[in-house]
Structure formats: C-alpha cells, structure tokens
Amino acid sequence: MVKQNLDTIEIILMMDRGDTEMADGGRSYVRRQLDLKDAGVAMPSLGVPIGLLAQQGILSEDEACVNINEIAEREGWTSRNALKRIWEGVPLDCDQEPEFIE
C-alpha cells in the first residue's frame, strides 16, 4: 500500500507485539520491505500522536503518560531501554515509571 501511494502516505502508525530480538512483528516487517527514509515515510511509536493530543490540550499530560505506558505494555515494550526509545519521540515530560518495567 505504501509503495503504491508514496505521494499520499506520510506516517505509518501500528501496534506491534513482535519480538524485537528476533526482528519479527509488523514494524520490523515494514522496515525490511520498505526503506522508510527513501520513501519519506515516518513510523513513530504510538506514543507520539498521544503526546501531540496532550500538547493540543485534548488530553492532560498525566492522561497521555498513562495511555502511552498502557500501549508500551500491550506492545510488549517492558524494559527500561524499550520505554526510553518510546519516550525519545514523545513531546512530553512523563516522570512516572510504570509498574510493568522489568
């Protein structure tokens, strides 16, 4: 779909519970099939649009942080390093460490 619509697709948002060590799952598959940089397509974590909703005042920062943590847990991103990668792209300053961190 992306290859056929490069002029209209700018961002891919997807849940991904794949095994990052084994490089499987939806996000890894997309990266293997498509050079996102050459295509001009971004694939941020799902935390990014939630952070943007908080910046617009649609969600409070606390609500956004809780929602991002829930997404991280559902996707299986339960290590500190994984959560750090999610937070790097999110325009929020969340200081509450979720209970699921290993």
LINWOMO-V938200 format. One record per residue. RES is the residue in one letter. PSI is psi in whole degrees, -180 to 180 (none if undefined). OMEGA is omega in whole degrees, -180 to 180 (* if undefined). Layout:
BEGIN
RES:PSI:OMEGA
RES:PSI:OMEGA
END
This chain:
BEGIN
M:-44:-179
V:-46:-179
K:-34:-179
Q:-14:-176
N:41:-177
L:-27:-179
D:-19:-175
T:-19:-178
I:123:-180
E:-29:-174
I:141:173
I:122:175
L:128:180
M:147:171
M:150:-177
D:111:178
R:23:-180
G:166:179
D:108:-176
T:-30:178
E:-32:-180
M:-2:180
A:41:174
D:176:-176
G:168:-173
G:-46:-178
R:-44:179
S:-40:179
Y:-46:180
V:-44:-180
R:-33:178
R:-32:-175
Q:-21:-172
L:129:174
D:98:-174
L:-39:-179
K:-48:178
D:-35:-179
A:-15:-178
G:31:-178
V:132:178
A:150:175
M:73:-179
P:166:174
S:161:179
L:-10:176
G:-27:-176
V:-52:179
P:-30:177
I:-41:176
G:-39:178
L:-36:176
L:-37:177
A:-40:178
Q:-31:179
Q:-5:180
G:9:179
I:-36:173
L:151:171
S:161:179
E:-39:178
D:-44:178
E:-43:-180
A:-44:-180
C:-44:179
V:-45:-180
N:-41:179
I:-41:178
N:-39:178
E:-41:177
I:-45:180
A:-44:-180
E:-45:179
R:-35:-180
E:-8:179
G:16:179
W:77:-171
T:8:176
S:161:178
R:-41:-180
N:-43:-180
A:-45:-180
L:-37:178
K:-41:178
R:-37:177
I:-47:-175
W:-26:-179
E:-33:-178
G:2:-176
V:129:-178
P:48:179
L:163:175
D:82:-179
C:128:-178
D:3:-179
Q:118:179
E:125:-178
P:154:-178
E:-25:-175
F:-7:-178
I:130:-179
E:none:*
END
